[in-house]
Amino acid sequence: MSERIGPEQGLEILQDGRALFIDVRDPESHRQARIPGALPLSQAGLEAFLAATDRAHPLVVYCYHGHSSQSASDFLSEQGFQAVVSLDGGFEYWRRAYPDQVETGDDLPAG
């Protein structure tokens, strides 16, 4: 089972820039608001993600409340990722605790 981390540790990791944040919520929720720099990961994009992502790169996986991200973290570990953690409390906790660390749809680059 993948490790779980608290939001405080997640914030430290985000500020250090040492991990890739993976959002497993639905695409529309990701578009509306996300942890800065987070990549959306859905079933549709899973194969491309697995093919393109370095298994040694640390990953922090989050969902709405921290439940689905645990399963996703376990799956990614099974796929050979060496440093995968699940963010306890998920995005809903994060957005309340760190409102200045949330990107919204308006923050996305045009394109």
PyRosetta script that sets phi, psi and omega in degrees:
from pyrosetta import init, pose_from_sequence

init()
pose = pose_from_sequence("MSERIGPEQGLEILQDGRALFIDVRDPESHRQARIPGALPLSQAGLEAFLAATDRAHPLVVYCYHGHSSQSASDFLSEQGFQAVVSLDGGFEYWRRAYPDQVETGDDLPAG")
pose.set_psi(1, 135.0)
pose.set_omega(1, -179.4)
pose.set_phi(2, -67.9)
pose.set_psi(2, 153.2)
pose.set_omega(2, 178.0)
pose.set_phi(3, -68.3)
pose.set_psi(3, 149.0)
pose.set_omega(3, 173.0)
pose.set_phi(4, -109.5)
pose.set_psi(4, 141.9)
pose.set_omega(4, 175.8)
pose.set_phi(5, -124.5)
pose.set_psi(5, 153.0)
pose.set_omega(5, 176.4)
pose.set_phi(6, -80.7)
pose.set_psi(6, 163.4)
pose.set_omega(6, 179.7)
pose.set_phi(7, -58.6)
pose.set_psi(7, -33.8)
pose.set_omega(7, 179.8)
pose.set_phi(8, -62.3)
pose.set_psi(8, -44.6)
pose.set_omega(8, 177.3)
pose.set_phi(9, -66.9)
pose.set_psi(9, -36.8)
pose.set_omega(9, 176.7)
pose.set_phi(10, -60.9)
pose.set_psi(10, -40.9)
pose.set_omega(10, 178.2)
pose.set_phi(11, -63.4)
pose.set_psi(11, -42.3)
pose.set_omega(11, 177.6)
pose.set_phi(12, -60.5)
pose.set_psi(12, -43.2)
pose.set_omega(12, 179.8)
pose.set_phi(13, -64.9)
pose.set_psi(13, -42.2)
pose.set_omega(13, 178.2)
pose.set_phi(14, -61.0)
pose.set_psi(14, -46.0)
pose.set_omega(14, -178.0)
pose.set_phi(15, -67.8)
pose.set_psi(15, -31.0)
pose.set_omega(15, 177.0)
pose.set_phi(16, -75.5)
pose.set_psi(16, -22.2)
pose.set_omega(16, -178.8)
pose.set_phi(17, 69.3)
pose.set_psi(17, 24.8)
pose.set_omega(17, -173.7)
pose.set_phi(18, -95.5)
pose.set_psi(18, 0.7)
pose.set_omega(18, -178.7)
pose.set_phi(19, -141.0)
pose.set_psi(19, 159.6)
pose.set_omega(19, 174.8)
pose.set_phi(20, -96.0)
pose.set_psi(20, 125.5)
pose.set_omega(20, 177.5)
pose.set_phi(21, -89.3)
pose.set_psi(21, 130.5)
pose.set_omega(21, -176.3)
pose.set_phi(22, -117.2)
pose.set_psi(22, 122.0)
pose.set_omega(22, -178.7)
pose.set_phi(23, -100.3)
pose.set_psi(23, 114.2)
pose.set_omega(23, -180.0)
pose.set_phi(24, -101.2)
pose.set_psi(24, 14.5)
pose.set_omega(24, 173.6)
pose.set_phi(25, -74.1)
pose.set_psi(25, 175.5)
pose.set_omega(25, -179.9)
pose.set_phi(26, -67.5)
pose.set_psi(26, 153.6)
pose.set_omega(26, -175.3)
pose.set_phi(27, -56.2)
pose.set_psi(27, -37.3)
pose.set_omega(27, -179.4)
pose.set_phi(28, -67.6)
pose.set_psi(28, -39.2)
pose.set_omega(28, 176.9)
pose.set_phi(29, -63.2)
pose.set_psi(29, -41.5)
pose.set_omega(29, 178.0)
pose.set_phi(30, -62.6)
pose.set_psi(30, -42.3)
pose.set_omega(30, -179.5)
pose.set_phi(31, -62.3)
pose.set_psi(31, -38.5)
pose.set_omega(31, -177.0)
pose.set_phi(32, -71.8)
pose.set_psi(32, -42.2)
pose.set_omega(32, -177.7)
pose.set_phi(33, -163.4)
pose.set_psi(33, 142.7)
pose.set_omega(33, -176.8)
pose.set_phi(34, -157.8)
pose.set_psi(34, 165.9)
pose.set_omega(34, 170.2)
pose.set_phi(35, -68.9)
pose.set_psi(35, 136.2)
pose.set_omega(35, -176.0)
pose.set_phi(36, -51.8)
pose.set_psi(36, 128.8)
pose.set_omega(36, 177.1)
pose.set_phi(37, 80.7)
pose.set_psi(37, -1.6)
pose.set_omega(37, -177.4)
pose.set_phi(38, -66.3)
pose.set_psi(38, 144.3)
pose.set_omega(38, 176.1)
pose.set_phi(39, -99.8)
pose.set_psi(39, 135.5)
pose.set_omega(39, 175.1)
pose.set_phi(40, -76.2)
pose.set_psi(40, 142.2)
pose.set_omega(40, 176.6)
pose.set_phi(41, -135.6)
pose.set_psi(41, 114.0)
pose.set_omega(41, 177.2)
pose.set_phi(42, -121.1)
pose.set_psi(42, 172.3)
pose.set_omega(42, 178.2)
pose.set_phi(43, -56.7)
pose.set_psi(43, -37.5)
pose.set_omega(43, -177.5)
pose.set_phi(44, -63.9)
pose.set_psi(44, -34.2)
pose.set_omega(44, -177.2)
pose.set_phi(45, -100.8)
pose.set_psi(45, 4.8)
pose.set_omega(45, -173.4)
pose.set_phi(46, -62.0)
pose.set_psi(46, -45.9)
pose.set_omega(46, -176.7)
pose.set_phi(47, -61.0)
pose.set_psi(47, -44.0)
pose.set_omega(47, 179.6)
pose.set_phi(48, -65.4)
pose.set_psi(48, -40.4)
pose.set_omega(48, 178.5)
pose.set_phi(49, -61.6)
pose.set_psi(49, -46.7)
pose.set_omega(49, -179.4)
pose.set_phi(50, -62.5)
pose.set_psi(50, -36.8)
pose.set_omega(50, -178.9)
pose.set_phi(51, -72.8)
pose.set_psi(51, -30.5)
pose.set_omega(51, -170.8)
pose.set_phi(52, -101.1)
pose.set_psi(52, -12.4)
pose.set_omega(52, -170.5)
pose.set_phi(53, -102.2)
pose.set_psi(53, 131.6)
pose.set_omega(53, 178.8)
pose.set_phi(54, -64.7)
pose.set_psi(54, 124.5)
pose.set_omega(54, -177.8)
pose.set_phi(55, -66.0)
pose.set_psi(55, -17.5)
pose.set_omega(55, 179.7)
pose.set_phi(56, -87.8)
pose.set_psi(56, -12.1)
pose.set_omega(56, -177.8)
pose.set_phi(57, -74.5)
pose.set_psi(57, 127.1)
pose.set_omega(57, 179.1)
pose.set_phi(58, -62.6)
pose.set_psi(58, 141.1)
pose.set_omega(58, 179.4)
pose.set_phi(59, -123.8)
pose.set_psi(59, 139.0)
pose.set_omega(59, 170.2)
pose.set_phi(60, -117.2)
pose.set_psi(60, 116.1)
pose.set_omega(60, -175.5)
pose.set_phi(61, -103.4)
pose.set_psi(61, 134.9)
pose.set_omega(61, 177.0)
pose.set_phi(62, -138.6)
pose.set_psi(62, 156.1)
pose.set_omega(62, 178.0)
pose.set_phi(63, -132.3)
pose.set_psi(63, -147.4)
pose.set_omega(63, -179.5)
pose.set_phi(64, -74.4)
pose.set_psi(64, -52.0)
pose.set_omega(64, -172.9)
pose.set_phi(65, -126.0)
pose.set_psi(65, 1.7)
pose.set_omega(65, 177.6)
pose.set_phi(66, 97.5)
pose.set_psi(66, 10.8)
pose.set_omega(66, -179.3)
pose.set_phi(67, -97.2)
pose.set_psi(67, -55.5)
pose.set_omega(67, 179.8)
pose.set_phi(68, -63.3)
pose.set_psi(68, -30.7)
pose.set_omega(68, -179.3)
pose.set_phi(69, -65.3)
pose.set_psi(69, -27.8)
pose.set_omega(69, 177.6)
pose.set_phi(70, -65.7)
pose.set_psi(70, -44.9)
pose.set_omega(70, 177.9)
pose.set_phi(71, -63.9)
pose.set_psi(71, -41.7)
pose.set_omega(71, 179.5)
pose.set_phi(72, -64.8)
pose.set_psi(72, -40.4)
pose.set_omega(72, 177.9)
pose.set_phi(73, -62.1)
pose.set_psi(73, -44.3)
pose.set_omega(73, 178.6)
pose.set_phi(74, -60.6)
pose.set_psi(74, -43.6)
pose.set_omega(74, 179.0)
pose.set_phi(75, -60.9)
pose.set_psi(75, -46.4)
pose.set_omega(75, -179.3)
pose.set_phi(76, -63.7)
pose.set_psi(76, -36.9)
pose.set_omega(76, 175.2)
pose.set_phi(77, -62.2)
pose.set_psi(77, -42.0)
pose.set_omega(77, 178.5)
pose.set_phi(78, -63.7)
pose.set_psi(78, -25.0)
pose.set_omega(78, 179.4)
pose.set_phi(79, -85.2)
pose.set_psi(79, 3.9)
pose.set_omega(79, 174.3)
pose.set_phi(80, 103.0)
pose.set_psi(80, 1.4)
pose.set_omega(80, 176.0)
pose.set_phi(81, -70.2)
pose.set_psi(81, 133.1)
pose.set_omega(81, -169.4)
pose.set_phi(82, -88.9)
pose.set_psi(82, -23.3)
pose.set_omega(82, -176.0)
pose.set_phi(83, -138.6)
pose.set_psi(83, 86.9)
pose.set_omega(83, -178.2)
pose.set_phi(84, -122.0)
pose.set_psi(84, 130.4)
pose.set_omega(84, 175.7)
pose.set_phi(85, -129.9)
pose.set_psi(85, 155.7)
pose.set_omega(85, 177.1)
pose.set_phi(86, -107.1)
pose.set_psi(86, 136.7)
pose.set_omega(86, -177.8)
pose.set_phi(87, -86.9)
pose.set_psi(87, 109.9)
pose.set_omega(87, 177.4)
pose.set_phi(88, -61.3)
pose.set_psi(88, 141.7)
pose.set_omega(88, 178.8)
pose.set_phi(89, 85.6)
pose.set_psi(89, -19.9)
pose.set_omega(89, 176.6)
pose.set_phi(90, 61.2)
pose.set_psi(90, -166.4)
pose.set_omega(90, -176.0)
pose.set_phi(91, -67.6)
pose.set_psi(91, -32.5)
pose.set_omega(91, -178.0)
pose.set_phi(92, -63.2)
pose.set_psi(92, -40.7)
pose.set_omega(92, 175.8)
pose.set_phi(93, -68.2)
pose.set_psi(93, -45.0)
pose.set_omega(93, -177.6)
pose.set_phi(94, -55.8)
pose.set_psi(94, -47.3)
pose.set_omega(94, -175.2)
pose.set_phi(95, -65.4)
pose.set_psi(95, -29.4)
pose.set_omega(95, 176.7)
pose.set_phi(96, -78.8)
pose.set_psi(96, -40.2)
pose.set_omega(96, -176.2)
pose.set_phi(97, -76.9)
pose.set_psi(97, -35.3)
pose.set_omega(97, -174.0)
pose.set_phi(98, -132.5)
pose.set_psi(98, 63.3)
pose.set_omega(98, -177.1)
pose.set_phi(99, -60.2)
pose.set_psi(99, -24.0)
pose.set_omega(99, 177.7)
pose.set_phi(100, -80.0)
pose.set_psi(100, -4.5)
pose.set_omega(100, 179.4)
pose.set_phi(101, -114.9)
pose.set_psi(101, 43.7)
pose.set_omega(101, 178.5)
pose.set_phi(102, -131.7)
pose.set_psi(102, 126.6)
pose.set_omega(102, 171.4)
pose.set_phi(103, -92.4)
pose.set_psi(103, 143.7)
pose.set_omega(103, 175.9)
pose.set_phi(104, -113.9)
pose.set_psi(104, 172.6)
pose.set_omega(104, 179.2)
pose.set_phi(105, -53.0)
pose.set_psi(105, -32.7)
pose.set_omega(105, -179.6)
pose.set_phi(106, -68.2)
pose.set_psi(106, -20.3)
pose.set_omega(106, -177.8)
pose.set_phi(107, -84.3)
pose.set_psi(107, -9.0)
pose.set_omega(107, -176.6)
pose.set_phi(108, -72.6)
pose.set_psi(108, 142.2)
pose.set_omega(108, 177.2)
pose.set_phi(109, -66.8)
pose.set_psi(109, 147.4)
pose.set_omega(109, 178.2)
pose.set_phi(110, -67.6)
pose.set_psi(110, 147.7)
pose.set_omega(110, 177.4)
pose.set_phi(111, 151.0)
pose.dump_pdb("model.pdb")
